[in-house]
């Protein structure tokens, strides 16, 4: 989703470290005054460039006077698209893991992440030069903050792309069971075969230089989420499944960490919000955009979770589509909708990582096109290997939600706001709230990551 918004809204600008406080200030203004490529593709160190006061004032004025071009409605569309992803398939499983009362956790996570989105807006308001999430990290904690934010964003993109392959393998294996091939003694069956096959289909799209067409296709995520919700309801109401499954629990303490992790994964779009904010014509309406986006997405997530749990109880799979009967038209609509969107989004997910790798290894691979070809192929191959070694969609999403989403969408916004605003210097009500959210986020990271890793190893 990060690369999607880089294409469809405006190219985000990123900044990098220098050695002293005065030099940081000058480098900050210089780098922010020029259009850069993706932040992952830039070097970690930039040369120090001196400016006089008039030049610095001009740069700041340019950004103060700059206006985005995106309307309120289009920003809402982009925000909903960023928040609505493959997490919709796992919310019934999250509800089954924690029981009915875990719906309270879903709403709590939604409110908390909404508040953190507003914190990101406040950080952006404090400095007109801030244009991206790594910018905020740099403003708060210097180069260390930028590097930490970049690592979390890269790793999250990588694992989400890997989860796409697992998702495709699971659902294609459900549609076409007992399919395999044998080539010169090398045999692949079922899910593993489909993971490799989908990767081969996706690979040419990763080689493309122009991702704009794919960005438009992947933007259909807004409609895909609504279509999946409608299809699941249709299966339950009119296809004989019903909503009377009695195999459900009010509360399951041992599954709470899994629920929290999966719910957190559903709201992991915060790295996109700075780009959304800077793209708006009227930035004062950004809070209203967030209200609309979080309300609509939370309604969809809660609806799918309740419908799926009512239909299948504790037997619900980590992807609700794996429970749907394949002989029904509405089920096929849901499954094929689930399959198409990740294929379009895969290249958008991994392209920032490829850009970063290309920048790191540019001295060894001077040919830009050849280096992109080699690095993208190696990256997709590594995605396939991870997907084959860890083909557990629910557990992998729990790991991403606990370790990466909770960090990037909850902990980092709170810490950055505390530092940039200076609220850490004085103890007030909001400061206590921020500290409480941060400590809770750290607890989720520790317990959720431990549980996810334990569940993954427990499957071997």
N, C-alpha and C positions, 0 to 999 in steps of 0.2 A: 504493500500500500504506500510505502514511502516514495518509491520511484514513480508510482502512478500519479501522485500529486505533484512530483517534480515535473512531470510531463504536462499535466492538464491544468495546472494553476500558474505557478511561476517558479523559476529556478531558485531554490533556496541558497542563501549565502552562508558560508561557514568560516570560522576563524581558527587561528592556530597560535601556538605559543611562541614567546620570545623570552629573553633572559631577565630583564629588569622591569620594574613597575612602569617607568617612563617609556621604555621601549614597547612594553605591552600595549600601552595606551595608543602609541603611534601605529604599531602594527595592526591593532584592532581596527582603527579607522581606515587604514589602507586596504586591508583585506575585505572589510565590509563595504568598501566603496566600489569594488569591482565585482562583476558577475563571475562566479566560480562554477566549476563543475561540481558534481556530487561531492559531499564532504569526505566520503570514503576514498576518493581518488586523489586527494591532495596530500602533499608531504607533511610530516609532523613538524618540521621546522621551516620557518620562512625567514628570508633575509630582512634585516632591520632597515627601514626606510624612513628618512627624516622628512618632516613636514613643518612648515611654519604655521603659526596660529591661524592665519587667514585660510590656508588650505584645509586645515582641520575643521574650521567653522563652516566652510563651504560644504564639506562632505556631510557634516551633521545636519545642516539645513536641508540638503537634498533629501535626506531620509526622513526628516521631519515633515517635509512637504509632499513626499511621495504618497500616492493613493493606489490602492488595489483596484482591480476591475471586476471582481466577482460579486455578483448580486447576493442578496440575503437567501433567496430560494436555492440558488446553485450551491452556495456554501453549505446549506442544510443537506442537500443531496450528497455532496462530497463527504460531509461528516457522517451521515448515516451509512454510506458505503464503506467508510473506514472502520466503523464500529461493527458492522454486520459482516461476519465472515464464517469460516468453518466451525466456529465455536457454537453456532446454532445447532449443530448436529449432536453435540455432547451435553447440552444442558439437561435433557431428560436423564442421562446417566449421572450427572452431577446431583440432580434432585433425588435419584434413587440411592445414591451413595450416602447422602445426609438425611434423608427423610423429608417429610412435608415441611417441617419447621425450617429446613435449610433455605426455603424461599425467602425467609427473613434475611439470610446471609446474602442472597442474590440482590435484594433491594439495598442492603447496607453497602455492598461492593459498588453498586451503581451510584449511590449517593456520594460515597467516598471518592470514587474516580471522577465524578462530575466536579466535585469540589477541587480536586487536583487539577482538572482542566482549567478551572477558573484561576487557580494559582499560576498556571503557565501564562495565562492572559495578563495577570498582574505583573509578572516578571517582564513580559514583552512591553507593557506600558511604561515601565521604569526606565527603559533605555530604547530609543528609537532605532538603534543600530542592530538590535537583536532580530534575527530573521529565521532562526532554526533552533531545534532542540539542543544540538551541540553548542550553539552560541550561548544558550542559557547556562549550560554546564561550565563553559569557559568563563562567563561573567561571574559565576558564583565561586568556582574553585580553580580557575586558571586552566592550564593545559591538562592537568590531571582530570578535571571535570569533563573536559571535552573528550579525552581518551576513554574515560569510563562510560560516558553516554554512547560513544561510537561503538565500543565493544558490545554493550548490551543490545544496541540496535542491530548490529551485524549478526550477532549470535541468534537473536530472535528471528531475523529474516531467514537464516540458514535452517533453523529447526522447523519453522513453519513451512518452508519449501519442502523439507523432508516429509513432514506430515501430509502434504498434498499427495506425495507418491504412495504413502501408506493408505490414505483414503481411497485413492484410485484403485489400488490393488484389492482392497477389501470389497468395494462395491462392484467392480468388474468380476471378481471371483464369485460374488453372489449371483450376478446375472448370467455368467457363463461358467458354471461349475464343471469340474472334471476336465479342464482343458490344460494341455501342456505340450511340450515338444522335447525332442531328443536330437541333439546335433553333435555328431562325432563323439558320442559317449557322454556329452554334457547335457544333463537333464534339468529342466525347470518345469515346475508344476504349479497350477493354481495361482495363489496370491503373488508368489515370488515372480512368476512369469509375467504377470500383468504389471508389476512394479517396473521390471526391466523394459517391457514393451512401451509403457507410458513414457518412461524416461527417454527412450529412443524417439518417440513421437514429439516430445517436448524439445529435445536438443536443438533442432534447427531454429526454433524461435529464440533460443538463448544466444545463438550466433548473430541474430539481427542487430543492426545498429539503430534502426528506427523502431521504437516500441510504441509509437502513438496509436497504431491500430489496436494492438493488444490492450492498451490502456482503456480504450473505449469499450472493448468487450468485457474487461474485468470490472468496469463500472456498473455492469448489470447486476452486481452483488445486491444492490438495493431491491431489485425486482425478484432476484433469486430467493432471498430470504422470505419475502411475502408468498412466493409460489410454493416454497417448501412448507410453510405454515399451513397454507390452504390445502395442499395435498395430504398432509398428515391428518388434518381435521376431516377431510373427505374419506380417507381410509377408515378412520375411527367411527364416523357417523353413518356411512352408507356402504361400506365394503365388508360388513360383518364382524369387524374386530371389536367395536364397542368401547365404552369408557367405564367398565365396571370391574376392572381387575382388582381383586381384594388383596393381592400379595404386595402390600405396601406398608411402610413404617412411618410413624409420626416423627421419630427422631432416631438417628443412628450416630452415636458419638464417634465410633471408630471410622466413620466415613466423612467427618466434617472437614478434615484437611483436604481431602480430594475434592469435595464440593467447592471449598473456597478457591482452590487452585484453578479449577475449571471455570468458575465464575470470573475470576480475575483475568483469565485468558480472553474472555469475551469482550473485555474493555481495555484492550492493549493498544489503542490507537493514538495514544498521547504524543508519540514522536511526530505525528502528522499535524497536530493542532497548531503549532507555530506557523506552518506554511499556510494553513487555512486562515489564520488570523491576519497575516500580512497580505493575503490576497483579497481581503474584503474591501469593498468600497466604503462601507460605514462600519468601522471597527468597534464602535460602541454597541453594536448589535450582536457581537460575538457571544456574549453570555446567553442571549435569547436563542441563538443557534444551538448552543450546547444543551439548553433545556429541551428543545425540540428533538435533537438527535438522541440524547440519552433516554428521553421518555419513550420515543417510538421503538428504539432498539430494546429497551428493557421490557416493554410490552410484548414484543415479538419473542424475546428469549423466555420470558415467564410463560407465555402461552404455549410455546413448543414444549417447554419442560413439563407443564401440567398435563397437556394432551398425551405426551409420550409416556409419562408415568402412569396416568389413568389407563392407558391402553395395554401396557406391558408390565407394569409393576417392577419388582426387583429383577425381572428377567430382561430389562431393557439393555441393549448393547451400548458400547461406547460411542457408536454412531447410530442414531435412530433409524437411518435408512436400512441398516442391516436387519432390522426387525420387520420391515414392511414386506408384505407378500408380493412376489415378483410377477404374479399372474394378473394383477390389477393395473389398469391404465393409470390411475392416480399415483400408485406406487412407482411406476416406471417414470412418470413425470418428475417426481421428487428425486429419484435416484439419478436420472440423466441430468437434471438441473445441477445436482451435487457434483457430477462428474465434469461438466463442461467448464464451469467457472475456474476451478483450480488450474486446469490446463492453460487457460489464458493468463492467469495471475502468476504462474511459476516464474516465467522469464522476468517479470517486473520485480519479483521478490529477490532474485539472485543477481540482477544486474548491478546494484550498488556494491555488492561483495566483489563481483568481477572487476569493477572499476577500482576498488581498493587494492585488489591483488595486482592489477595491471600497473598501478602506480608504484607499488612496492617492488615489483620485479621488472620495471621498465628498463633498467640498465642491462639486464640479462636477456631481455626480449625486445630488441629495438624496433622490430616491425610491429606496428600497432595492431593491424588486422590479424596477423599470425598469432600474436600474443593473446588477443581476445579469444581467438578460436581455441587455442591450447588451454588457456585458463578456464574458460567456460566449460569445456569438455571435462577437464579434471574435476571441476566443482560439481557438475552434475553426476559424474561417476562416484564422487564421495557421498553425495546425497543418496544415491542408489545403495551404496554399501551400508550406510547407516540405517536406511529403511529396511534392508534385508536383515541386518543384525538386530534391530530394535523395531520389529513390525507391530508395535503396540500403540495404536492411535490414542486411546484414552490416557494411558500412562505418560506418553510423550507430551500430550497437551497439558497434563497436570504438572509436569516438570517445567514446561515453558511458562505456564501461568504462575507457578509458585516462585521460581527463581528469576525469571526475566520480566514477566508482565507486572508482578507486584513491585519489583524494583523500579522499572522504568515508568510505570503509571501511578505509583503511590509514593514510594520512598524518595526518589530523586526530585519530583516536583516540590515536595515538602521541604527537603533540605536546601534546594536551590532558592526557594522563596524566603526561607528563614535567613539565608546568607545575604541575598541581594537586597532584601528589604531592611535588614539590620534588626529584625525582631528578635533574633537570638540574644541580643544584648539586654533586652528588658523582658521581664516575665509578666505577660498578660494573659487574658483568656484565650485569645487566638493562638498565642505561642504554646500554651498548654495543649490546645487541641492539636496543633501541628506535631508536637512532640509525641502525643498519644497515638496519632495516626502513624507516625514514623515507627514507633516501637511496635505497634500492632503489625505493620508491614514487615518489619524485620522478623517478628515471630512467625508470620505466614511463610516468609522465605525459608526460614530454618526448618519448621515442621513440615511444610508442604514439599520442599525439596527432598527431605529425608524420606517422607512417605512415598513420593514418586519413584525415587531411586530404589527404595526397598521393594516396591511393587514390580518394577522392571526386572530386577535381579531375581525376584521370586518366581518369575515366569520361566526361568531357565531350568 
